[in-house]
Amino acid sequence: MTSNNVISRWIKSFFNVIVFLISLIAYGSRRTLVLSWLGNNGYRLGFFEGIIATVFFFYIADRFVPALNEFINGIRALGRQTEQYHTSSPARESSETIQQPQLEPSFPLERWEFLWFRYVEDRSNPWGDFISQSYKNELNFDEDWDQGIVNNSGLSNNVAFKASRTIQLENAGRYIFRIGADDGVRLFLYNNLSETKLEINEWKDQQYSEFERSVELPAGVYKILLEWYEHYGAARARFTMTL
């Protein structure tokens, strides 16, 4: 039992005792009770006054106890925030710096960076809790997890990644991009001016399917962003780029 419940029961018991005493006066003896400390002439509490007082105390008990609980919770929340502030203040930080995970693609040069998330069924923002980060050197890959654990995410369903990398094209030409996915996948190719040069959008639940686009590209630096998710069932992700 929480301390809030204990306090609530204590206050309610206190009000119940008061109501019980007033009820005895009002209903039992039907006599007036002189409260001499309320003024020189006192105050006479009789039958009807007892009924009114009973209703009044029930009204106060029903509204005062929740308000008190809310006040106590507010004080405790303020105390936790104060404790967190002092704990995270520079005076109490350790000498070791904790590196926070990069939650947005960094487009590293000549290798893939994978940011793994829990998948959320929200087309506007399908990225749930961050899980882990991994890297892959090879440009082309084909990862087939079937119905097992996807990479090192610890999940076989409802998992997603954002994969990014920067490439240097030495030769101009028509490049073919082929992506495969079970379930959804999106591919974006940007030049060094952040202009979109290629886009493939197949963000939907589906059996393993492949999609291909070709684009004429001059030599230069380009950024690739590949987004993928697995809802349920088998999982697979593939990317190839050829001249």
CYANA upper distance limits for C-alpha pairs under 8 A (distance plus 0.5 A):
  1 MET  CA      5 ASN  CA      6.95
  1 MET  CA      6 VAL  CA      7.68
  2 THR  CA      6 VAL  CA      7.08
  3 SER  CA      7 ILE  CA      6.69
  4 ASN  CA      8 SER  CA      6.58
  4 ASN  CA     69 ASN  CA      6.77
  4 ASN  CA     72 ILE  CA      8.31
  5 ASN  CA      9 ARG  CA      6.63
  6 VAL  CA     10 TRP  CA      6.68
  7 ILE  CA     11 ILE  CA      6.66
  8 SER  CA     12 LYS  CA      6.58
  8 SER  CA     65 VAL  CA      6.56
  8 SER  CA     69 ASN  CA      8.03
  9 ARG  CA     13 SER  CA      6.46
 10 TRP  CA     14 PHE  CA      6.70
 11 ILE  CA     15 PHE  CA      6.81
 11 ILE  CA     61 ALA  CA      8.40
 11 ILE  CA     65 VAL  CA      7.62
 12 LYS  CA     16 ASN  CA      6.54
 12 LYS  CA     61 ALA  CA      7.00
 12 LYS  CA     65 VAL  CA      8.07
 13 SER  CA     17 VAL  CA      6.73
 14 PHE  CA     18 ILE  CA      7.04
 15 PHE  CA     19 VAL  CA      6.63
 15 PHE  CA     57 PHE  CA      7.32
 15 PHE  CA     58 PHE  CA      8.21
 15 PHE  CA     61 ALA  CA      7.05
 16 ASN  CA     20 PHE  CA      6.45
 17 VAL  CA     21 LEU  CA      6.73
 18 ILE  CA     22 ILE  CA      6.75
 19 VAL  CA     23 SER  CA      6.48
 19 VAL  CA     53 ALA  CA      8.34
 19 VAL  CA     54 THR  CA      6.00
 19 VAL  CA     57 PHE  CA      7.19
 19 VAL  CA     58 PHE  CA      8.25
 20 PHE  CA     24 LEU  CA      6.73
 21 LEU  CA     25 ILE  CA      6.94
 22 ILE  CA     26 ALA  CA      6.54
 22 ILE  CA     50 GLY  CA      6.24
 22 ILE  CA     53 ALA  CA      7.86
 22 ILE  CA     54 THR  CA      7.23
 23 SER  CA     27 TYR  CA      6.15
 23 SER  CA     28 GLY  CA      7.85
 23 SER  CA     50 GLY  CA      6.93
 23 SER  CA     51 ILE  CA      7.88
 23 SER  CA     54 THR  CA      7.41
 24 LEU  CA     28 GLY  CA      5.43
 24 LEU  CA     29 SER  CA      7.62
 25 ILE  CA     29 SER  CA      6.28
 25 ILE  CA     30 ARG  CA      6.80
 25 ILE  CA     31 ARG  CA      7.36
 25 ILE  CA     32 THR  CA      8.17
 25 ILE  CA     33 LEU  CA      7.95
 25 ILE  CA     46 GLY  CA      8.01
 25 ILE  CA     47 PHE  CA      7.87
 25 ILE  CA     50 GLY  CA      7.55
 26 ALA  CA     30 ARG  CA      5.78
 26 ALA  CA     31 ARG  CA      7.76
 26 ALA  CA     46 GLY  CA      6.58
 26 ALA  CA     47 PHE  CA      4.74
 26 ALA  CA     48 PHE  CA      7.61
 26 ALA  CA     49 GLU  CA      8.05
 26 ALA  CA     50 GLY  CA      5.29
 26 ALA  CA     51 ILE  CA      7.23
 27 TYR  CA     47 PHE  CA      7.08
 27 TYR  CA     50 GLY  CA      8.49
 30 ARG  CA     46 GLY  CA      7.08
 30 ARG  CA     47 PHE  CA      5.95
 31 ARG  CA     46 GLY  CA      6.42
 31 ARG  CA     47 PHE  CA      7.56
 32 THR  CA     44 ARG  CA      6.03
 32 THR  CA     45 LEU  CA      5.55
 32 THR  CA     46 GLY  CA      4.83
 32 THR  CA     47 PHE  CA      7.86
 33 LEU  CA     43 TYR  CA      8.27
 33 LEU  CA     44 ARG  CA      5.85
 33 LEU  CA     45 LEU  CA      5.41
 33 LEU  CA     46 GLY  CA      7.06
 34 VAL  CA     42 GLY  CA      6.46
 34 VAL  CA     43 TYR  CA      5.92
 34 VAL  CA     44 ARG  CA      5.12
 34 VAL  CA     45 LEU  CA      6.95
 35 LEU  CA     42 GLY  CA      5.73
 35 LEU  CA     43 TYR  CA      5.52
 35 LEU  CA     44 ARG  CA      6.94
 35 LEU  CA     45 LEU  CA      8.06
 36 SER  CA     40 ASN  CA      7.40
 36 SER  CA     41 ASN  CA      7.20
 36 SER  CA     42 GLY  CA      4.42
 36 SER  CA     43 TYR  CA      6.87
 37 TRP  CA     42 GLY  CA      6.77
 38 LEU  CA     42 GLY  CA      5.76
 38 LEU  CA     43 TYR  CA      6.69
 39 GLY  CA     43 TYR  CA      7.97
 45 LEU  CA     49 GLU  CA      6.20
 45 LEU  CA     50 GLY  CA      7.09
 46 GLY  CA     50 GLY  CA      6.51
 47 PHE  CA     51 ILE  CA      7.09
 48 PHE  CA     52 ILE  CA      6.87
 49 GLU  CA     53 ALA  CA      6.57
 50 GLY  CA     54 THR  CA      6.53
 51 ILE  CA     55 VAL  CA      6.87
 52 ILE  CA     56 PHE  CA      6.59
 53 ALA  CA     57 PHE  CA      6.63
 54 THR  CA     58 PHE  CA      6.83
 55 VAL  CA     59 TYR  CA      6.70
 56 PHE  CA     60 ILE  CA      6.74
 57 PHE  CA     61 ALA  CA      6.51
 58 PHE  CA     62 ASP  CA      6.76
 59 TYR  CA     63 ARG  CA      7.04
 60 ILE  CA     64 PHE  CA      6.08
 61 ALA  CA     65 VAL  CA      6.51
 62 ASP  CA     66 PRO  CA      7.80
 63 ARG  CA     67 ALA  CA      6.91
 64 PHE  CA     68 LEU  CA      6.57
 65 VAL  CA     69 ASN  CA      6.75
 66 PRO  CA     70 GLU  CA      6.69
 67 ALA  CA     71 PHE  CA      6.69
 68 LEU  CA     72 ILE  CA      6.66
 69 ASN  CA     73 ASN  CA      6.63
 70 GLU  CA     74 GLY  CA      6.65
 71 PHE  CA     75 ILE  CA      6.82
 72 ILE  CA     76 ARG  CA      6.77
 73 ASN  CA     77 ALA  CA      6.58
 74 GLY  CA     78 LEU  CA      6.65
 75 ILE  CA     79 GLY  CA      6.71
 76 ARG  CA     80 ARG  CA      6.75
 77 ALA  CA     81 GLN  CA      6.72
 78 LEU  CA     82 THR  CA      6.63
 79 GLY  CA     83 GLU  CA      6.65
 80 ARG  CA     84 GLN  CA      6.64
 81 GLN  CA     85 TYR  CA      6.59
 82 THR  CA     86 HIS  CA      6.79
 83 GLU  CA     87 THR  CA      6.54
 84 GLN  CA     88 SER  CA      6.55
 85 TYR  CA     89 SER  CA      6.46
 86 HIS  CA     92 ARG  CA      7.83
 87 THR  CA     92 ARG  CA      6.59
 87 THR  CA     93 GLU  CA      8.02
 88 SER  CA     92 ARG  CA      7.07
 88 SER  CA     93 GLU  CA      6.84
 89 SER  CA     93 GLU  CA      6.95
101 PRO  CA    133 GLN  CA      8.20
102 GLN  CA    106 SER  CA      8.25
103 LEU  CA    115 LEU  CA      7.46
103 LEU  CA    130 PHE  CA      7.86
104 GLU  CA    115 LEU  CA      8.36
105 PRO  CA    113 GLU  CA      7.90
105 PRO  CA    115 LEU  CA      7.91
105 PRO  CA    162 LYS  CA      7.39
105 PRO  CA    163 ALA  CA      7.58
105 PRO  CA    164 SER  CA      6.37
105 PRO  CA    225 LEU  CA      8.47
106 SER  CA    113 GLU  CA      8.06
106 SER  CA    164 SER  CA      7.38
106 SER  CA    165 ARG  CA      8.07
107 PHE  CA    112 TRP  CA      8.10
107 PHE  CA    113 GLU  CA      7.53
107 PHE  CA    164 SER  CA      5.32
107 PHE  CA    165 ARG  CA      4.57
107 PHE  CA    166 THR  CA      5.81
107 PHE  CA    223 LYS  CA      7.06
107 PHE  CA    224 ILE  CA      7.97
107 PHE  CA    225 LEU  CA      8.42
108 PRO  CA    112 TRP  CA      7.39
108 PRO  CA    113 GLU  CA      7.31
108 PRO  CA    164 SER  CA      7.66
108 PRO  CA    165 ARG  CA      5.46
108 PRO  CA    166 THR  CA      6.16
109 LEU  CA    165 ARG  CA      6.44
109 LEU  CA    166 THR  CA      5.14
109 LEU  CA    167 ILE  CA      6.82
110 GLU  CA    137 ASN  CA      7.38
110 GLU  CA    139 LEU  CA      8.36
110 GLU  CA    165 ARG  CA      7.05
110 GLU  CA    166 THR  CA      6.50
110 GLU  CA    167 ILE  CA      6.34
111 ARG  CA    135 TYR  CA      7.41
111 ARG  CA    136 LYS  CA      6.30
111 ARG  CA    137 ASN  CA      4.93
111 ARG  CA    138 GLU  CA      7.30
111 ARG  CA    139 LEU  CA      7.55
111 ARG  CA    165 ARG  CA      6.27
111 ARG  CA    166 THR  CA      7.93
112 TRP  CA    135 TYR  CA      5.90
112 TRP  CA    136 LYS  CA      5.46
112 TRP  CA    137 ASN  CA      6.58
112 TRP  CA    138 GLU  CA      8.16
112 TRP  CA    139 LEU  CA      7.87
112 TRP  CA    163 ALA  CA      6.74
112 TRP  CA    164 SER  CA      6.05
112 TRP  CA    165 ARG  CA      5.42
113 GLU  CA    133 GLN  CA      7.83
113 GLU  CA    134 SER  CA      6.55
113 GLU  CA    135 TYR  CA      5.18
113 GLU  CA    136 LYS  CA      7.23
113 GLU  CA    162 LYS  CA      8.45
113 GLU  CA    163 ALA  CA      5.88
113 GLU  CA    164 SER  CA      5.88
113 GLU  CA    165 ARG  CA      6.92
114 PHE  CA    133 GLN  CA      6.11
114 PHE  CA    134 SER  CA      5.55
114 PHE  CA    135 TYR  CA      6.32
114 PHE  CA    136 LYS  CA      8.44
114 PHE  CA    161 PHE  CA      6.66
114 PHE  CA    162 LYS  CA      6.19
114 PHE  CA    163 ALA  CA      4.94
114 PHE  CA    164 SER  CA      7.36
115 LEU  CA    130 PHE  CA      8.17
115 LEU  CA    131 ILE  CA      8.29
115 LEU  CA    132 SER  CA      6.76
115 LEU  CA    133 GLN  CA      5.28
115 LEU  CA    134 SER  CA      7.24
115 LEU  CA    161 PHE  CA      5.78
115 LEU  CA    162 LYS  CA      5.65
115 LEU  CA    163 ALA  CA      6.89
116 TRP  CA    130 PHE  CA      6.66
116 TRP  CA    131 ILE  CA      5.84
116 TRP  CA    132 SER  CA      5.75
116 TRP  CA    133 GLN  CA      6.54
116 TRP  CA    153 SER  CA      7.40
116 TRP  CA    159 VAL  CA      7.78
116 TRP  CA    160 ALA  CA      6.29
116 TRP  CA    161 PHE  CA      4.93
116 TRP  CA    162 LYS  CA      7.24
117 PHE  CA    127 TRP  CA      6.47
117 PHE  CA    128 GLY  CA      6.25
117 PHE  CA    129 ASP  CA      6.04
117 PHE  CA    130 PHE  CA      4.98
117 PHE  CA    131 ILE  CA      5.65
117 PHE  CA    132 SER  CA      7.83
117 PHE  CA    159 VAL  CA      6.43
117 PHE  CA    160 ALA  CA      5.69
117 PHE  CA    161 PHE  CA      6.43
118 ARG  CA    127 TRP  CA      6.82
118 ARG  CA    128 GLY  CA      5.20
118 ARG  CA    129 ASP  CA      5.85
118 ARG  CA    130 PHE  CA      7.12
118 ARG  CA    131 ILE  CA      7.45
118 ARG  CA    158 ASN  CA      6.33
118 ARG  CA    159 VAL  CA      5.10
118 ARG  CA    160 ALA  CA      6.47
119 TYR  CA    126 PRO  CA      6.18
119 TYR  CA    127 TRP  CA      6.05
119 TYR  CA    128 GLY  CA      6.07
119 TYR  CA    158 ASN  CA      5.13
119 TYR  CA    159 VAL  CA      5.18
119 TYR  CA    160 ALA  CA      5.79
119 TYR  CA    229 TYR  CA      7.08
119 TYR  CA    230 GLU  CA      7.94
119 TYR  CA    231 HIS  CA      7.71
120 VAL  CA    125 ASN  CA      8.03
120 VAL  CA    126 PRO  CA      5.05
120 VAL  CA    127 TRP  CA      6.46
120 VAL  CA    128 GLY  CA      6.13
120 VAL  CA    158 ASN  CA      7.55
121 GLU  CA    126 PRO  CA      6.35
122 ASP  CA    126 PRO  CA      5.32
127 TRP  CA    160 ALA  CA      7.88
131 ILE  CA    153 SER  CA      6.82
132 SER  CA    152 ASN  CA      8.28
132 SER  CA    153 SER  CA      7.19
139 LEU  CA    239 PHE  CA      8.47
139 LEU  CA    240 THR  CA      7.84
139 LEU  CA    241 MET  CA      8.18
140 ASN  CA    238 ARG  CA      8.22
140 ASN  CA    239 PHE  CA      5.95
140 ASN  CA    240 THR  CA      5.13
140 ASN  CA    241 MET  CA      7.12
141 PHE  CA    238 ARG  CA      6.17
141 PHE  CA    239 PHE  CA      5.99
141 PHE  CA    240 THR  CA      7.17
142 ASP  CA    236 ARG  CA      8.07
142 ASP  CA    237 ALA  CA      6.48
142 ASP  CA    238 ARG  CA      4.71
142 ASP  CA    239 PHE  CA      6.96
143 GLU  CA    236 ARG  CA      6.12
143 GLU  CA    237 ALA  CA      5.76
143 GLU  CA    238 ARG  CA      6.62
144 ASP  CA    235 ALA  CA      6.88
144 ASP  CA    236 ARG  CA      4.87
144 ASP  CA    237 ALA  CA      7.03
145 TRP  CA    149 ILE  CA      7.20
145 TRP  CA    150 VAL  CA      6.29
145 TRP  CA    151 ASN  CA      8.10
145 TRP  CA    234 ALA  CA      7.56
145 TRP  CA    235 ALA  CA      5.90
145 TRP  CA    236 ARG  CA      6.32
146 ASP  CA    233 GLY  CA      8.24
146 ASP  CA    234 ALA  CA      4.90
146 ASP  CA    235 ALA  CA      5.53
146 ASP  CA    236 ARG  CA      7.08
147 GLN  CA    156 SER  CA      6.76
147 GLN  CA    233 GLY  CA      6.26
147 GLN  CA    234 ALA  CA      4.85
147 GLN  CA    235 ALA  CA      6.69
148 GLY  CA    156 SER  CA      6.00
148 GLY  CA    234 ALA  CA      8.18
148 GLY  CA    235 ALA  CA      8.49
149 ILE  CA    153 SER  CA      7.68
149 ILE  CA    154 GLY  CA      6.32
149 ILE  CA    155 LEU  CA      5.77
149 ILE  CA    156 SER  CA      4.96
150 VAL  CA    154 GLY  CA      7.28
150 VAL  CA    155 LEU  CA      6.41
150 VAL  CA    156 SER  CA      5.93
150 VAL  CA    159 VAL  CA      8.20
150 VAL  CA    235 ALA  CA      7.85
153 SER  CA    159 VAL  CA      8.14
155 LEU  CA    159 VAL  CA      7.00
156 SER  CA    232 TYR  CA      7.93
156 SER  CA    233 GLY  CA      8.32
156 SER  CA    235 ALA  CA      8.22
157 ASN  CA    230 GLU  CA      6.42
157 ASN  CA    231 HIS  CA      5.89
157 ASN  CA    232 TYR  CA      5.17
157 ASN  CA    233 GLY  CA      7.33
158 ASN  CA    229 TYR  CA      7.73
158 ASN  CA    230 GLU  CA      6.04
158 ASN  CA    231 HIS  CA      5.07
158 ASN  CA    232 TYR  CA      6.87
159 VAL  CA    229 TYR  CA      6.28
159 VAL  CA    230 GLU  CA      5.90
159 VAL  CA    231 HIS  CA      7.36
160 ALA  CA    227 GLU  CA      8.07
160 ALA  CA    228 TRP  CA      6.02
160 ALA  CA    229 TYR  CA      4.47
160 ALA  CA    230 GLU  CA      6.63
161 PHE  CA    227 GLU  CA      6.35
161 PHE  CA    228 TRP  CA      5.97
161 PHE  CA    229 TYR  CA      6.95
162 LYS  CA    225 LEU  CA      7.60
162 LYS  CA    226 LEU  CA      6.47
162 LYS  CA    227 GLU  CA      5.15
162 LYS  CA    228 TRP  CA      7.23
163 ALA  CA    225 LEU  CA      6.27
163 ALA  CA    226 LEU  CA      5.48
163 ALA  CA    227 GLU  CA      6.68
164 SER  CA    223 LYS  CA      7.79
164 SER  CA    224 ILE  CA      6.01
164 SER  CA    225 LEU  CA      5.06
164 SER  CA    226 LEU  CA      6.76
165 ARG  CA    223 LYS  CA      6.42
165 ARG  CA    224 ILE  CA      5.98
165 ARG  CA    225 LEU  CA      7.46
166 THR  CA    221 VAL  CA      7.55
166 THR  CA    222 TYR  CA      6.24
166 THR  CA    223 LYS  CA      4.99
166 THR  CA    224 ILE  CA      6.78
167 ILE  CA    221 VAL  CA      6.32
167 ILE  CA    222 TYR  CA      5.90
167 ILE  CA    223 LYS  CA      6.86
167 ILE  CA    224 ILE  CA      8.25
168 GLN  CA    219 ALA  CA      8.13
168 GLN  CA    220 GLY  CA      6.23
168 GLN  CA    221 VAL  CA      5.11
168 GLN  CA    222 TYR  CA      6.98
169 LEU  CA    218 PRO  CA      8.29
169 LEU  CA    219 ALA  CA      5.44
169 LEU  CA    220 GLY  CA      5.68
169 LEU  CA    221 VAL  CA      6.77
169 LEU  CA    222 TYR  CA      8.18
170 GLU  CA    219 ALA  CA      5.78
170 GLU  CA    220 GLY  CA      7.20
171 ASN  CA    218 PRO  CA      7.48
171 ASN  CA    219 ALA  CA      5.50
172 ALA  CA    216 GLU  CA      8.08
172 ALA  CA    217 LEU  CA      6.08
172 ALA  CA    218 PRO  CA      4.67
172 ALA  CA    219 ALA  CA      5.12
173 GLY  CA    216 GLU  CA      6.04
173 GLY  CA    217 LEU  CA      6.08
173 GLY  CA    218 PRO  CA      6.98
173 GLY  CA    243 LEU  CA      7.34
174 ARG  CA    214 SER  CA      6.94
174 ARG  CA    215 VAL  CA      5.86
174 ARG  CA    216 GLU  CA      4.63
174 ARG  CA    217 LEU  CA      6.62
174 ARG  CA    243 LEU  CA      6.63
175 TYR  CA    214 SER  CA      6.00
175 TYR  CA    215 VAL  CA      6.04
175 TYR  CA    216 GLU  CA      6.77
175 TYR  CA    217 LEU  CA      7.48
175 TYR  CA    241 MET  CA      7.33
175 TYR  CA    242 THR  CA      6.16
175 TYR  CA    243 LEU  CA      4.97
176 ILE  CA    212 GLU  CA      7.55
176 ILE  CA    213 ARG  CA      6.38
176 ILE  CA    214 SER  CA      4.78
176 ILE  CA    215 VAL  CA      7.17
176 ILE  CA    241 MET  CA      6.14
176 ILE  CA    242 THR  CA      5.73
176 ILE  CA    243 LEU  CA      6.63
177 PHE  CA    212 GLU  CA      6.16
177 PHE  CA    213 ARG  CA      5.87
177 PHE  CA    214 SER  CA      6.52
177 PHE  CA    239 PHE  CA      8.04
177 PHE  CA    240 THR  CA      6.40
177 PHE  CA    241 MET  CA      5.18
177 PHE  CA    242 THR  CA      7.26
178 ARG  CA    210 GLU  CA      7.35
178 ARG  CA    211 PHE  CA      6.12
178 ARG  CA    212 GLU  CA      4.82
178 ARG  CA    213 ARG  CA      7.06
178 ARG  CA    238 ARG  CA      8.43
178 ARG  CA    239 PHE  CA      6.41
178 ARG  CA    240 THR  CA      5.72
178 ARG  CA    241 MET  CA      6.97
179 ILE  CA    185 VAL  CA      8.38
179 ILE  CA    187 LEU  CA      8.37
179 ILE  CA    210 GLU  CA      6.06
179 ILE  CA    211 PHE  CA      5.90
179 ILE  CA    212 GLU  CA      7.01
179 ILE  CA    237 ALA  CA      8.13
179 ILE  CA    238 ARG  CA      5.87
179 ILE  CA    239 PHE  CA      5.09
179 ILE  CA    240 THR  CA      6.96
180 GLY  CA    185 VAL  CA      8.06
180 GLY  CA    208 TYR  CA      7.20
180 GLY  CA    209 SER  CA      5.92
180 GLY  CA    210 GLU  CA      4.55
180 GLY  CA    211 PHE  CA      6.76
180 GLY  CA    236 ARG  CA      8.02
180 GLY  CA    237 ALA  CA      6.17
180 GLY  CA    238 ARG  CA      5.21
180 GLY  CA    239 PHE  CA      7.08
181 ALA  CA    185 VAL  CA      6.47
181 ALA  CA    207 GLN  CA      8.23
181 ALA  CA    208 TYR  CA      5.74
181 ALA  CA    209 SER  CA      6.21
181 ALA  CA    210 GLU  CA      7.14
181 ALA  CA    228 TRP  CA      7.85
181 ALA  CA    235 ALA  CA      8.06
181 ALA  CA    236 ARG  CA      5.96
181 ALA  CA    237 ALA  CA      5.20
181 ALA  CA    238 ARG  CA      6.90
182 ASP  CA    205 ASP  CA      7.85
182 ASP  CA    206 GLN  CA      6.42
182 ASP  CA    207 GLN  CA      5.82
182 ASP  CA    208 TYR  CA      4.85
182 ASP  CA    209 SER  CA      7.31
182 ASP  CA    229 TYR  CA      8.19
182 ASP  CA    230 GLU  CA      6.85
182 ASP  CA    234 ALA  CA      7.34
182 ASP  CA    235 ALA  CA      5.70
182 ASP  CA    236 ARG  CA      5.66
182 ASP  CA    237 ALA  CA      7.20
183 ASP  CA    203 TRP  CA      8.25
183 ASP  CA    204 LYS  CA      6.91
183 ASP  CA    205 ASP  CA      5.33
183 ASP  CA    206 GLN  CA      5.46
183 ASP  CA    207 GLN  CA      6.80
183 ASP  CA    208 TYR  CA      7.19
183 ASP  CA    228 TRP  CA      8.04
183 ASP  CA    229 TYR  CA      6.49
183 ASP  CA    230 GLU  CA      5.53
183 ASP  CA    231 HIS  CA      7.00
183 ASP  CA    235 ALA  CA      7.34
183 ASP  CA    236 ARG  CA      8.11
184 GLY  CA    202 GLU  CA      6.30
184 GLY  CA    203 TRP  CA      4.74
184 GLY  CA    204 LYS  CA      5.21
184 GLY  CA    205 ASP  CA      6.27
184 GLY  CA    206 GLN  CA      7.39
184 GLY  CA    228 TRP  CA      6.12
184 GLY  CA    229 TYR  CA      5.89
184 GLY  CA    230 GLU  CA      7.33
185 VAL  CA    201 ASN  CA      7.05
185 VAL  CA    202 GLU  CA      5.82
185 VAL  CA    203 TRP  CA      5.65
185 VAL  CA    204 LYS  CA      8.12
185 VAL  CA    226 LEU  CA      7.79
185 VAL  CA    227 GLU  CA      6.09
185 VAL  CA    228 TRP  CA      4.87
185 VAL  CA    229 TYR  CA      7.15
186 ARG  CA    199 GLU  CA      7.97
186 ARG  CA    200 ILE  CA      6.04
186 ARG  CA    201 ASN  CA      5.07
186 ARG  CA    202 GLU  CA      6.41
186 ARG  CA    203 TRP  CA      6.76
186 ARG  CA    226 LEU  CA      6.28
186 ARG  CA    227 GLU  CA      5.55
186 ARG  CA    228 TRP  CA      6.98
187 LEU  CA    198 LEU  CA      8.19
187 LEU  CA    199 GLU  CA      6.02
187 LEU  CA    200 ILE  CA      5.53
187 LEU  CA    201 ASN  CA      7.06
187 LEU  CA    224 ILE  CA      7.91
187 LEU  CA    225 LEU  CA      6.34
187 LEU  CA    226 LEU  CA      5.14
187 LEU  CA    227 GLU  CA      6.98
188 PHE  CA    196 THR  CA      7.39
188 PHE  CA    197 LYS  CA      8.20
188 PHE  CA    198 LEU  CA      6.24
188 PHE  CA    199 GLU  CA      5.19
188 PHE  CA    200 ILE  CA      7.26
188 PHE  CA    224 ILE  CA      6.40
188 PHE  CA    225 LEU  CA      5.63
188 PHE  CA    226 LEU  CA      7.02
189 LEU  CA    196 THR  CA      6.26
189 LEU  CA    197 LYS  CA      5.97
189 LEU  CA    198 LEU  CA      5.50
189 LEU  CA    199 GLU  CA      7.04
189 LEU  CA    222 TYR  CA      7.38
189 LEU  CA    223 LYS  CA      6.28
189 LEU  CA    224 ILE  CA      5.29
189 LEU  CA    225 LEU  CA      7.01
190 TYR  CA    194 SER  CA      5.64
190 TYR  CA    195 GLU  CA      5.72
190 TYR  CA    196 THR  CA      5.08
190 TYR  CA    197 LYS  CA      6.06
190 TYR  CA    198 LEU  CA      7.81
190 TYR  CA    222 TYR  CA      6.10
190 TYR  CA    223 LYS  CA      5.58
190 TYR  CA    224 ILE  CA      7.04
191 ASN  CA    195 GLU  CA      6.02
191 ASN  CA    196 THR  CA      7.29
191 ASN  CA    197 LYS  CA      7.27
191 ASN  CA    220 GLY  CA      8.37
191 ASN  CA    221 VAL  CA      6.86
191 ASN  CA    222 TYR  CA      5.09
191 ASN  CA    223 LYS  CA      6.85
192 ASN  CA    220 GLY  CA      8.34
192 ASN  CA    221 VAL  CA      6.35
192 ASN  CA    222 TYR  CA      6.42
192 ASN  CA    223 LYS  CA      8.01
197 LYS  CA    215 VAL  CA      8.26
198 LEU  CA    213 ARG  CA      8.50
198 LEU  CA    215 VAL  CA      7.61
200 ILE  CA    211 PHE  CA      8.27
200 ILE  CA    213 ARG  CA      8.13
203 TRP  CA    228 TRP  CA      8.45
205 ASP  CA    230 GLU  CA      8.49
205 ASP  CA    231 HIS  CA      7.46
208 TYR  CA    236 ARG  CA      7.51
228 TRP  CA    237 ALA  CA      7.86
230 GLU  CA    234 ALA  CA      8.39
230 GLU  CA    235 ALA  CA      6.39
